[in-house]
Amino acid sequence: MEIRDAEKQELLAVAHELADVARVETLKYFRLPSLGVANKDANSFDPVTEADRASERAMRDILAKRRPNDGILGEEYGAQEGSSGLTWVLDPIDGTRAYISGTASWGVLIGLDTGNGPVMGIVDQPFTGERFLGGFGKAEWTRGDETRQLKTRQCANLDQAILFTTFPEIGTKAEGAAFRAVSKQCKLTRYGLDCYAYALIGLGMVDLVIEAGLLAYDIQGPMAVVEAAGGIVTNWQGGSAHQGGQILAAGDARLHAQALEILNNSV
């Protein structure tokens, strides 16, 4: 769908307003010993906190006032249909495990989906005050009064690449083996940054992120940032990644092609 320039400016303003209010709500609870943690999965540990819920409620309240005709897809409160053709895809805290551990690698994710993928997105890290924005001709990092243009770095070969994933045991056994086949050829492999690793691709500090088992709200915000900065995000077959699943993000298309070939030959 076509979005007029005037509406793009409105949508950017709303996205920043969402990120601003999510900062307030998430920082209220961060590193508090009294933070309550519930488990959403009886068979494993999938934590949720009042900070997750409060952050999403605050963002939904703004959308109800500013963009009542848009749809919403959020991790904590599910899907709400809209009539505009636009859907806000919200992860109020991506990396809740990091959040409850007191580390600063979690983030607030905001994506704007036209139905074919995100056209704009934000990765916001409230504790460090960093905001990564991509879409509508913008690719920028801000912290306070500082602003820097986001641009992925050139890295043509895996033996020069820095690779990230959140969990060392990524996905199924077969998916883990495929990841390790790529990892063996990379210069450096690191773990545990959740959405922040994608933001660092946009900043030109990281070259690859490989993950499996993601949902739409995990990837749409980061995907928009990486793509606006010049990177590429697909699934492991080279197709669309905006619905989640197996994710391959790269700052350099040449590197993406090498990793994609290994993943396809390994699974």
C-alpha positions as CSV (number, residue, x, y, z in Angstrom):
1,M,0.0,0.0,0.0
2,E,1.1,3.6,-0.6
3,I,1.6,5.8,2.3
4,R,1.6,9.6,1.7
5,D,4.5,11.7,3.0
6,A,2.4,13.6,5.5
7,E,1.1,10.3,7.0
8,K,4.7,9.0,7.1
9,Q,5.6,11.9,9.4
10,E,2.6,11.2,11.6
11,L,3.5,7.5,11.8
12,L,7.1,8.3,12.8
13,A,5.8,10.7,15.5
14,V,3.5,8.0,16.8
15,A,6.3,5.4,16.8
16,H,8.5,7.7,18.9
17,E,5.6,8.3,21.3
18,L,5.1,4.6,21.7
19,A,8.8,4.1,22.4
20,D,8.9,7.0,24.8
21,V,6.0,5.6,26.9
22,A,7.4,2.1,26.9
23,R,10.7,3.5,28.3
24,V,8.8,5.0,31.2
25,E,7.0,1.8,32.0
26,T,9.9,-0.6,31.6
27,L,12.3,1.5,33.6
28,K,9.8,1.7,36.5
29,Y,10.5,-2.0,37.2
30,F,14.0,-2.6,35.9
31,R,16.5,-4.0,38.5
32,L,14.0,-4.0,41.3
33,P,14.4,-7.0,43.6
34,S,10.6,-7.0,44.1
35,L,9.9,-7.5,40.4
36,G,7.4,-10.3,40.0
37,V,8.0,-12.9,37.4
38,A,5.4,-15.4,36.1
39,N,5.9,-18.3,33.7
40,K,3.8,-18.5,30.5
41,D,4.9,-22.0,29.6
42,A,4.3,-25.1,31.8
43,N,6.9,-27.1,29.9
44,S,9.7,-24.6,30.0
45,F,10.6,-21.1,31.3
46,D,9.0,-18.3,29.3
47,P,8.9,-15.4,31.7
48,V,6.5,-12.4,31.8
49,T,6.5,-9.5,34.2
50,E,4.2,-6.6,35.0
51,A,6.7,-4.5,33.1
52,D,5.9,-6.4,29.9
53,R,2.2,-6.0,30.4
54,A,2.3,-2.3,31.5
55,S,4.6,-1.4,28.6
56,E,2.2,-2.9,26.0
57,R,-0.9,-1.5,27.7
58,A,0.6,2.0,27.5
59,M,1.4,1.6,23.9
60,R,-2.0,0.3,23.1
61,D,-3.6,3.3,24.9
62,I,-1.7,5.7,22.6
63,L,-2.7,3.8,19.5
64,A,-6.3,3.9,20.6
65,K,-6.2,7.7,20.7
66,R,-3.8,8.4,17.8
67,R,-4.4,5.6,15.3
68,P,-7.7,3.9,16.2
69,N,-8.2,2.4,12.7
70,D,-4.8,0.6,12.7
71,G,-4.5,-3.0,13.7
72,I,-2.3,-4.2,16.6
73,L,-0.3,-7.4,17.1
74,G,1.3,-7.5,20.5
75,E,3.1,-10.3,22.5
76,E,1.1,-9.9,25.7
77,Y,-2.4,-9.0,24.5
78,G,-2.6,-10.5,21.1
79,A,-4.2,-9.3,17.8
80,Q,-6.7,-6.5,17.3
81,E,-8.1,-6.0,13.8
82,G,-7.9,-2.7,12.1
83,S,-9.3,-1.2,8.9
84,S,-6.5,1.0,7.6
85,G,-4.3,-1.8,6.2
86,L,-1.6,-1.0,8.8
87,T,-0.7,-3.1,11.8
88,W,1.5,-2.1,14.7
89,V,3.6,-5.1,15.8
90,L,4.7,-4.7,19.4
91,D,7.0,-6.5,21.7
92,P,6.9,-4.6,24.9
93,I,10.1,-6.2,26.3
94,D,12.1,-8.4,23.9
95,G,14.5,-10.3,26.1
96,T,12.5,-10.7,29.3
97,R,15.1,-13.2,30.5
98,A,17.8,-10.5,30.2
99,Y,15.4,-8.0,31.8
100,I,14.8,-10.1,34.9
101,S,18.6,-10.8,35.1
102,G,19.4,-7.0,35.2
103,T,21.4,-7.0,32.0
104,A,20.9,-4.2,29.4
105,S,20.5,-6.3,26.2
106,W,16.7,-6.3,26.2
107,G,14.7,-3.8,24.2
108,V,11.3,-2.5,23.2
109,L,10.3,-3.5,19.6
110,I,7.9,-1.6,17.4
111,G,7.1,-2.5,13.8
112,L,4.6,-1.1,11.3
113,D,3.4,-3.8,8.9
114,T,1.5,-3.2,5.7
115,G,0.7,-7.0,5.4
116,N,3.8,-7.7,3.3
117,G,6.3,-6.9,6.0
118,P,7.5,-3.9,8.1
119,V,7.9,-0.5,6.4
120,M,9.2,1.1,9.6
121,G,10.5,-0.1,12.9
122,I,12.2,0.8,16.2
123,V,14.5,-1.1,18.5
124,D,14.7,0.9,21.7
125,Q,17.0,0.2,24.7
126,P,15.5,2.3,27.6
127,F,18.3,1.8,30.1
128,T,21.1,3.0,27.8
129,G,18.8,5.5,26.2
130,E,19.6,4.2,22.7
131,R,17.0,4.2,19.9
132,F,17.5,2.6,16.5
133,L,15.0,3.6,13.9
134,G,14.6,2.4,10.3
135,G,12.0,3.2,7.6
136,F,10.5,6.0,5.5
137,G,13.9,7.1,4.3
138,K,15.4,7.1,7.8
139,A,18.1,4.9,9.4
140,E,19.4,6.5,12.5
141,W,20.7,5.9,16.0
142,T,19.9,8.4,18.7
143,R,20.8,8.8,22.4
144,G,19.9,12.1,24.0
145,D,21.1,14.8,21.7
146,E,23.4,12.5,19.8
147,T,22.4,11.2,16.4
148,R,24.2,8.9,14.0
149,Q,23.2,7.5,10.7
150,L,22.9,3.7,10.6
151,K,24.9,1.8,8.0
152,T,25.8,-1.8,7.9
153,R,29.5,-2.6,7.3
154,Q,30.9,-4.5,4.3
155,C,32.0,-8.0,5.2
156,A,32.3,-10.2,2.1
157,N,33.5,-13.5,3.8
158,L,32.5,-15.5,6.8
159,D,36.0,-15.8,8.1
160,Q,35.8,-12.1,8.8
161,A,32.3,-12.1,10.3
162,I,31.0,-11.6,13.8
163,L,27.9,-13.8,14.4
164,F,25.3,-13.6,17.1
165,T,22.4,-15.7,18.3
166,T,20.4,-15.5,21.5
167,F,20.6,-19.2,22.6
168,P,23.5,-21.5,22.1
169,E,21.1,-24.4,21.7
170,I,19.3,-22.6,18.9
171,G,16.0,-24.3,17.9
172,T,15.9,-28.0,17.2
173,K,18.9,-30.3,17.1
174,A,19.0,-30.0,13.3
175,E,18.7,-26.2,13.5
176,G,21.5,-26.1,16.1
177,A,23.7,-28.2,13.9
178,A,23.1,-25.9,10.9
179,F,23.9,-22.8,13.0
180,R,27.2,-24.4,14.2
181,A,28.1,-25.2,10.6
182,V,28.0,-21.4,9.9
183,S,29.6,-20.6,13.2
184,K,32.6,-22.8,12.5
185,Q,33.5,-20.5,9.6
186,C,33.0,-17.2,11.3
187,K,35.7,-15.1,13.0
188,L,33.7,-14.7,16.2
189,T,30.5,-16.1,17.6
190,R,28.7,-14.5,20.6
191,Y,25.5,-15.2,22.4
192,G,22.6,-13.7,24.3
193,L,21.9,-10.2,23.0
194,D,18.2,-10.7,21.9
195,C,17.1,-7.8,19.7
196,Y,20.2,-5.7,20.5
197,A,22.3,-7.9,18.1
198,Y,20.1,-6.8,15.2
199,A,20.5,-3.2,16.2
200,L,24.3,-3.7,16.2
201,I,24.1,-5.0,12.6
202,G,22.6,-1.6,11.7
203,L,25.3,0.2,13.6
204,G,28.0,-1.7,11.6
205,M,29.4,-3.6,14.6
206,V,27.9,-7.1,14.0
207,D,27.7,-8.9,10.7
208,L,25.3,-11.8,11.1
209,V,22.4,-12.9,13.4
210,I,20.9,-16.4,13.0
211,E,17.9,-17.5,15.0
212,A,15.0,-20.0,14.9
213,G,11.6,-20.1,16.5
214,L,10.9,-16.4,16.4
215,L,7.4,-14.8,16.1
216,A,6.3,-11.8,14.1
217,Y,6.7,-9.4,17.1
218,D,10.3,-10.6,17.7
219,I,11.5,-9.7,14.2
220,Q,9.5,-6.9,12.6
221,G,11.0,-4.0,14.4
222,P,14.6,-5.3,14.1
223,M,14.0,-6.3,10.5
224,A,13.0,-2.7,9.5
225,V,16.1,-1.3,11.2
226,V,18.5,-3.7,9.5
227,E,17.0,-3.3,6.1
228,A,17.0,0.5,6.3
229,A,20.6,0.5,7.3
230,G,21.5,-1.5,4.1
231,G,21.3,-5.1,5.4
232,I,19.1,-8.1,4.5
233,V,16.8,-10.2,6.6
234,T,15.2,-13.4,5.3
235,N,14.3,-16.9,6.5
236,W,16.7,-19.7,6.1
237,Q,15.3,-20.4,2.6
238,G,15.8,-16.9,1.5
239,G,12.1,-15.9,1.7
240,S,10.2,-13.5,3.7
241,A,11.0,-13.3,7.4
242,H,8.3,-10.9,8.7
243,Q,6.2,-13.7,10.2
244,G,9.1,-15.1,12.2
245,G,10.4,-18.6,12.2
246,Q,14.0,-19.2,11.1
247,I,15.8,-15.9,10.7
248,L,19.0,-14.9,8.9
249,A,20.0,-11.3,9.1
250,A,23.2,-9.9,7.6
251,G,24.8,-6.6,7.0
252,D,26.3,-7.6,3.6
253,A,24.4,-9.5,0.9
254,R,27.5,-11.4,0.0
255,L,27.8,-12.7,3.5
256,H,24.1,-13.5,3.6
257,A,24.4,-15.7,0.5
258,Q,27.3,-17.7,2.0
259,A,25.4,-18.3,5.3
260,L,22.2,-19.1,3.4
261,E,24.0,-21.8,1.4
262,I,25.4,-23.5,4.5
263,L,22.1,-23.4,6.3
264,N,20.3,-25.0,3.4
265,N,22.9,-27.7,3.0
266,S,22.9,-28.5,6.7
267,V,19.2,-28.7,7.5
